[in-house]
Amino acid sequence: SIGCSVVAVPMAIEADLRGDQVEMSFGFDTCTKVYAQLLSNITMEAMCTKTTYHFVRLLGRSASHICLECALRTHVNYCVVSEEVEGRHLSLRNIVDEVVAIVLQRSKDDKNYGVICIPDGLIEFCSDMKLLFKEINDLLAKEEFKGDGASSVPASGALAERLSPAARESFESLPEWLR
């Protein structure tokens, strides 16, 4: 028998591994420190040139912990928080309108630059996109669309005509290449 010690290092990039015994996970702390340094550099560049907006997509597929932590560390101009989007039942259009309002207000203050953080999985939290994804998934699960993969996926027009009016409006708001 050989004596052995086992040491577990908590590692979870989404900061969803917390409890009485785990104050901070290794992946989250490291990730946010590195991202915050990069965001600080981007923010400084924007402040020096005073001519550009930077839209930065950060990790955060199922939660906005990384995006929010980085925003708090760097004081970016705006940070979209997926959980807030879901809680307020915001659509993608609502988010765009909020960002446009911020850019316009900053422009009135002669600040035509800034940094806006967006979590990677944001689209899944938008009320209109949730509905669209659900309806598309339901349609694709039906027998008429089952087959040999890509060739069985309907053309965007055929898909759009089977969607509810609300989902169709969201679908048609997407760029043609994305439909």
C-alpha positions in Angstrom: 0.0 0.0 0.0 1.4 3.4 -1.0 0.3 6.5 0.8 -1.4 9.0 -1.4 -2.9 12.5 -1.0 -5.5 13.8 -3.4 -5.9 17.5 -3.9 -8.8 19.0 -5.9 -8.5 22.4 -7.4 -11.9 23.9 -8.1 -11.9 25.0 -11.7 -15.0 26.4 -13.4 -14.8 29.4 -15.7 -18.5 30.4 -15.2 -18.1 31.0 -11.4 -21.0 28.6 -10.9 -19.0 26.4 -8.5 -19.4 28.3 -5.2 -20.3 27.2 -1.8 -19.1 27.1 1.8 -15.9 25.4 0.9 -15.2 27.1 -2.5 -14.8 30.9 -2.3 -13.4 31.4 -5.8 -12.8 28.9 -8.6 -9.4 28.9 -10.4 -10.7 29.4 -14.0 -13.0 32.3 -13.2 -10.4 34.3 -11.3 -7.7 33.8 -13.9 -10.1 34.5 -16.8 -11.5 37.7 -15.4 -8.0 39.0 -14.5 -6.8 38.5 -18.1 -9.9 39.8 -19.7 -9.9 42.9 -17.4 -6.4 43.7 -18.4 -7.3 43.4 -22.1 -10.5 45.5 -21.6 -8.4 48.1 -19.8 -6.2 48.3 -22.8 -9.1 48.6 -25.2 -10.7 51.3 -23.0 -7.5 53.3 -22.9 -7.2 53.0 -26.7 -10.8 54.3 -27.1 -10.2 57.2 -24.8 -7.0 58.1 -26.6 -8.3 58.0 -30.1 -11.8 59.3 -29.2 -13.2 58.0 -32.5 -14.3 54.4 -32.1 -16.7 52.1 -30.2 -15.5 48.7 -29.3 -18.1 45.9 -28.9 -16.4 43.1 -26.9 -17.9 39.7 -26.7 -16.8 37.8 -23.6 -17.3 34.3 -22.4 -20.6 33.7 -20.7 -22.7 31.1 -22.5 -25.0 30.3 -19.6 -24.3 33.2 -17.2 -22.9 36.7 -17.4 -20.6 36.4 -14.4 -17.4 36.9 -16.4 -18.8 39.8 -18.4 -20.1 41.5 -15.3 -16.9 41.0 -13.3 -14.8 42.4 -16.1 -17.1 45.4 -16.5 -16.9 46.1 -12.7 -13.1 46.0 -12.8 -12.7 48.2 -15.9 -15.7 50.6 -15.8 -16.7 50.0 -19.5 -19.5 52.2 -20.8 -22.1 49.5 -20.9 -22.3 45.9 -20.1 -25.2 43.7 -21.2 -26.1 41.2 -18.5 -28.0 38.1 -19.8 -29.9 37.4 -16.6 -31.1 41.0 -16.6 -32.2 40.7 -20.2 -34.2 37.6 -19.3 -35.6 39.1 -16.1 -36.8 42.2 -17.9 -38.1 40.1 -20.9 -36.1 42.2 -23.3 -36.0 41.5 -27.0 -32.9 41.8 -29.2 -34.4 45.1 -30.6 -34.8 46.4 -27.0 -31.1 45.8 -26.3 -30.1 47.4 -29.6 -32.3 50.4 -28.7 -30.6 50.7 -25.3 -27.1 50.6 -26.8 -28.1 53.2 -29.5 -29.5 55.5 -26.7 -26.2 55.3 -24.8 -24.2 56.0 -28.0 -26.4 59.0 -28.8 -26.2 60.4 -25.3 -22.4 60.1 -25.3 -22.3 61.7 -28.7 -24.3 64.7 -27.3 -21.6 64.9 -24.6 -19.0 64.9 -27.4 -17.8 61.4 -26.5 -17.9 59.5 -29.7 -16.0 56.5 -28.3 -16.6 53.7 -25.8 -16.5 50.1 -24.8 -19.6 47.9 -24.6 -19.4 44.3 -23.3 -21.7 41.6 -24.5 -21.7 38.0 -23.0 -21.3 35.2 -25.5 -24.7 33.5 -24.9 -26.8 36.7 -24.8 -29.0 35.8 -27.8 -30.4 32.8 -25.8 -31.8 35.1 -23.1 -33.6 37.5 -25.5 -37.4 36.9 -25.3 -38.0 37.2 -29.0 -35.1 34.9 -29.9 -36.2 32.3 -27.3 -39.5 32.1 -29.0 -37.9 31.9 -32.4 -35.5 29.1 -31.4 -38.3 27.1 -29.8 -40.5 27.3 -32.8 -37.7 26.4 -35.2 -36.6 23.5 -33.0 -40.2 22.3 -32.8 -40.6 22.5 -36.6 -37.3 20.8 -37.3 -38.3 18.0 -34.9 -41.4 17.1 -37.0 -41.2 14.2 -39.3 -41.5 16.2 -42.5 -38.1 17.8 -41.8 -36.3 14.6 -40.7 -33.9 13.2 -43.2 -30.3 13.1 -44.2 -29.0 16.2 -42.5 -28.5 19.5 -44.2 -30.5 18.6 -47.3 -33.6 18.1 -45.1 -33.5 21.6 -43.5 -36.2 23.7 -45.1 -35.4 26.9 -47.1 -35.8 30.1 -45.0 -39.0 31.0 -46.8 -40.6 27.6 -46.1 -39.6 27.8 -42.5 -40.8 31.4 -42.1 -44.3 30.7 -43.3 -44.7 28.0 -40.6 -43.7 30.4 -37.8 -46.1 32.4 -35.6 -46.3 36.1 -36.5 -44.1 37.1 -33.5 -41.4 34.5 -34.4 -41.7 35.3 -38.1 -41.0 39.0 -37.3 -37.9 38.1 -35.3 -36.8 35.7 -38.1 -37.2 38.3 -40.8 -35.3 40.9 -38.7 -32.2 38.7 -39.0 -29.7 39.3 -41.9 -30.5 37.2 -45.0 -27.3 35.2 -44.7 -28.2 34.1 -41.1 -31.7 32.9 -41.9 
